[in-house]
């Protein structure tokens, strides 16, 4: 991933730098691996451990996304704090993915209420209720019968980078998280 992509969030690249020793572009807490030997670019963050995030820009259902991330020894992204949500938002912007502009339906996240209706859990087991939540107004709303899976989206349907419950069978991009 070229470092210039980070300029979109830095207004002129004043604080973006390429670090040749570890083949990364760095901007504040955001680091992007740029080596073609490492596979697709990933975001590296150390919020509650050394997590990495990968935006997979292939349309798939939530269940297919779960399988893709699992096959890569990861899981759909879990967001347990505002800094994690902001970090993923900044990563999407750095990649040039802005749900405000590119899509009303941003990528799948790793939360659902499939097992127990109206009880949303992250794929790692944490309940959303009582923890960090970033739902758009009046959500989750179960607008459609199968609105059991969570994605991060943008207008006109979802305010910028907030969460929405959506039909799990819809095809969206995914964010995988690795430990």
C-alpha positions as CSV (number, residue, x, y, z in Angstrom):
1,X,0.0,0.0,0.0
2,X,1.6,3.3,-1.0
3,X,2.2,5.8,1.8
4,X,0.5,8.5,-0.2
5,X,-2.8,6.8,0.6
6,X,-2.3,7.9,4.2
7,X,-2.1,11.5,2.9
8,X,-5.9,11.5,2.6
9,X,-6.2,11.7,6.4
10,X,-3.1,13.8,7.0
11,X,-3.7,16.9,4.8
12,X,-0.4,16.9,3.0
13,X,1.6,14.0,4.5
14,X,3.3,16.1,7.1
15,X,3.4,13.3,9.6
16,X,3.4,10.3,7.3
17,X,6.6,8.4,7.0
18,X,7.9,5.3,5.3
19,X,10.0,3.1,7.6
20,X,12.2,0.9,5.5
21,X,13.4,-1.2,8.4
22,X,10.0,-2.7,8.9
23,X,8.4,-1.8,5.5
24,X,5.6,0.3,6.9
25,X,3.9,3.6,6.4
26,X,3.3,5.2,9.8
27,X,0.8,7.9,10.8
28,X,0.1,8.4,14.5
29,X,-1.1,5.0,15.7
30,X,-1.9,3.8,12.2
31,X,0.7,1.6,10.5
32,X,0.2,-0.1,7.1
33,X,2.4,-2.9,6.0
34,X,3.6,-2.2,2.5
35,X,5.7,-5.3,1.7
36,X,4.3,-7.3,-1.2
37,X,5.7,-10.4,0.6
38,X,3.2,-10.1,3.4
39,X,0.1,-10.5,1.3
40,X,-2.6,-7.9,1.3
41,X,-1.9,-4.7,3.2
42,X,-3.1,-4.8,6.8
43,X,-3.5,-2.2,9.5
44,X,-1.5,-2.8,12.7
45,X,-2.8,-1.6,16.0
46,X,-1.9,-2.3,19.6
47,X,-5.0,-1.4,21.6
48,X,-5.7,-4.5,23.6
49,X,-2.9,-6.6,22.2
50,X,-1.2,-6.8,18.9
51,X,-4.3,-6.9,16.6
52,X,-4.1,-6.5,12.9
53,X,-7.1,-5.7,10.6
54,X,-7.5,-6.6,7.0
55,X,-10.2,-5.1,4.7
56,X,-11.2,-7.8,2.3
57,X,-12.8,-6.0,-0.7
58,X,-14.8,-8.9,-2.0
59,X,-18.6,-9.0,-1.6
60,X,-19.8,-11.8,0.5
61,X,-22.4,-12.7,3.1
62,X,-21.7,-12.4,6.8
63,X,-21.4,-16.2,7.1
64,X,-19.0,-16.4,4.2
65,X,-17.0,-13.6,5.8
66,X,-16.8,-15.6,9.0
67,X,-15.4,-18.5,7.1
68,X,-12.9,-16.4,5.1
69,X,-11.5,-14.8,8.3
70,X,-11.5,-18.2,10.0
71,X,-9.5,-19.7,7.1
72,X,-6.9,-17.0,7.6
73,X,-6.7,-17.8,11.4
74,X,-8.7,-14.7,12.3
75,X,-12.3,-13.6,12.8
76,X,-14.6,-10.7,11.7
77,X,-13.6,-7.5,13.5
78,X,-14.6,-7.0,17.1
79,X,-14.8,-3.4,18.4
80,X,-14.8,-3.1,22.1
81,X,-13.9,0.6,22.5
82,X,-14.1,4.0,20.8
83,X,-10.4,4.0,20.0
84,X,-10.8,0.7,18.2
85,X,-13.8,2.1,16.3
86,X,-11.9,5.2,15.4
87,X,-8.8,3.2,14.4
88,X,-10.9,1.1,11.9
89,X,-12.6,4.2,10.6
90,X,-9.2,5.8,10.0
91,X,-8.0,2.6,8.3
92,X,-11.0,2.7,6.0
93,X,-10.3,6.3,5.1
94,X,-6.6,5.5,4.5
95,X,-7.7,2.8,2.1
96,X,-9.9,5.3,0.3
97,X,-13.0,3.6,1.6
98,X,-15.5,6.1,2.9
99,X,-19.0,4.8,3.5
100,X,-20.2,8.4,3.2
101,X,-19.0,8.4,-0.5
102,X,-18.3,4.8,-1.7
103,X,-21.2,2.8,-0.2
104,X,-24.2,3.1,2.1
105,X,-23.4,-0.4,3.3
106,X,-19.9,-0.6,4.8
107,X,-18.1,-3.8,5.8
108,X,-19.4,-6.6,8.0
109,X,-18.3,-6.6,11.6
110,X,-18.1,-9.7,13.9
111,X,-21.4,-9.2,15.8
112,X,-24.8,-10.9,15.5
113,X,-28.0,-11.9,17.3
114,X,-28.4,-15.2,15.4
115,X,-28.2,-17.5,18.5
116,X,-30.5,-15.4,20.7
117,X,-32.8,-12.8,19.1
118,X,-32.2,-9.3,20.2
119,X,-29.0,-10.3,22.2
120,X,-26.1,-9.1,20.2
121,X,-22.7,-10.8,20.8
122,X,-19.3,-10.4,19.3
123,X,-17.9,-13.5,17.7
124,X,-15.4,-13.6,20.6
125,X,-18.3,-13.9,23.0
126,X,-18.7,-10.4,24.5
127,X,-22.1,-8.9,24.8
128,X,-22.6,-5.6,23.0
129,X,-25.1,-4.4,25.7
130,X,-23.2,-3.0,28.6
131,X,-20.0,-2.6,26.6
132,X,-19.0,-0.1,23.9
133,X,-21.7,0.4,21.3
134,X,-21.8,2.6,18.3
135,X,-25.3,1.9,16.9
136,X,-27.0,4.4,14.6
137,X,-30.1,6.0,16.0
138,X,-32.9,3.5,16.8
139,X,-30.8,0.5,16.1
140,X,-30.6,-2.4,16.3
141,X,-34.1,-2.3,14.8
142,X,-34.6,-5.7,13.1
143,X,-36.0,-3.7,10.2
144,X,-35.9,-6.9,8.0
145,X,-36.7,-10.3,9.4
146,X,-33.1,-11.4,8.9
147,X,-31.4,-8.3,10.2
148,X,-29.2,-10.3,12.6
149,X,-25.7,-9.2,11.6
150,X,-23.8,-6.0,12.2
151,X,-22.0,-3.8,9.7
152,X,-20.3,-0.4,9.8
153,X,-21.8,1.9,7.2
154,X,-22.5,5.4,6.0
155,X,-25.2,7.7,4.7
156,X,-27.9,7.9,3.5
157,X,-28.9,4.9,5.5
158,X,-26.3,4.7,8.3
159,X,-24.6,7.8,9.8
160,X,-20.9,7.8,9.2
161,X,-19.1,4.8,10.7
162,X,-21.9,3.8,13.0
163,X,-23.3,0.3,13.2
164,X,-26.5,-1.1,11.7
165,X,-28.2,-4.5,11.9
166,X,-28.5,-5.8,8.4
167,X,-29.6,-9.0,6.6
168,X,-26.9,-11.6,7.0
169,X,-27.4,-12.8,3.5
170,X,-26.5,-9.5,1.9
171,X,-23.1,-9.2,0.2
172,X,-20.7,-6.7,1.8
173,X,-17.0,-6.4,2.2
174,X,-15.5,-7.7,5.4
175,X,-12.9,-6.7,8.0
176,X,-10.9,-9.6,9.4
177,X,-9.1,-9.2,12.7
178,X,-6.0,-11.2,13.6
179,X,-4.2,-11.6,16.9
